[in-house]
Amino acid sequence: MNQKPRTTERRQIPRKAWALVLAIAAVAGFYAWKASPLGPGLTESKTHKILVDAMATPTNAPDSACVNVVGVRPLPTDVYTAFLEDQDKIVQGLIKHQLITVKRVSADGDGSPPKPNEKPEDASSHMALTEKGRAYYTDGEARIGSDLVYTAKFCAPGLLVGKILDYSKPGKNPFDDNPNEVTAVKFEWRLDRATADWAADPVFYPQISGFPSKDQPDEWQTRHIMLERKDGVWGLGDRPYTIRW
């Protein structure tokens, strides 16, 4: 019995279908590129993620989520005891929560114990960070009148990021020497007493003011922050709370 040889028939995909598949792939690829850290622009979701990641580090928090001890140079350092006495409530709160240590020392600056004949206005204390305190401390400055003075700045943990309310179109500032693209972002933030650890202590109010009030538990603070594109990657700028426009 004669049998016809079996032939394999391949179904041809129309060119239009191929073109459609390639077009969809191209659009998806472009979107992924644009939404990635190497892309040229920002999306709201990417901006939100950058801020969430950044605020996991307490020292990136806005000023009103931080407490300052004015007149203190970068720690560890010797400081006039009178400065600390003027801010005793804050200083004792930081000691209580084991963020700093403070010890009276000689005004001679040699680390020896204080001399019996030292004048009260010359009295010095040595302030240092504890291991716990390092995670929350950064050097800062405060303006008193026309003068800028050093501060020891401690920022609360557990900051929550809410909605991205607005952001400017990424671009270079023509009035600034910064060569990178930047964008000013307005976002919501607040602190949670359950995760704020030492910062939830009432002794630090009103300096720390990022907690919702009892009568408005869902309220948020708002702040502008600067994002900057360095080497193709978006993140916080060198001075994120200085709007360079």
ABEGO torsion letter per residue (X at the ends): XBBBBBBBBBBBBBAAAAAAAAAAAAAAAAAAAAABAABABBBAAAAAAAAAAAAABAAABBAAABBBBBGBBBOBBBBBAAAAAAAAAAAAAAAAAGABBBBBBBAAGAGBBBBAABBAAABBBBBBBBAAAAAABBBBBBBBEABBBBBBBBBBBGBBBBBBABBBBBBBBAABABABBBBBBBBBBBBBAAAAEAAABAAAOAABAABBBAABAABBBBBBBBBBBBGGBBBBBABAABBBX
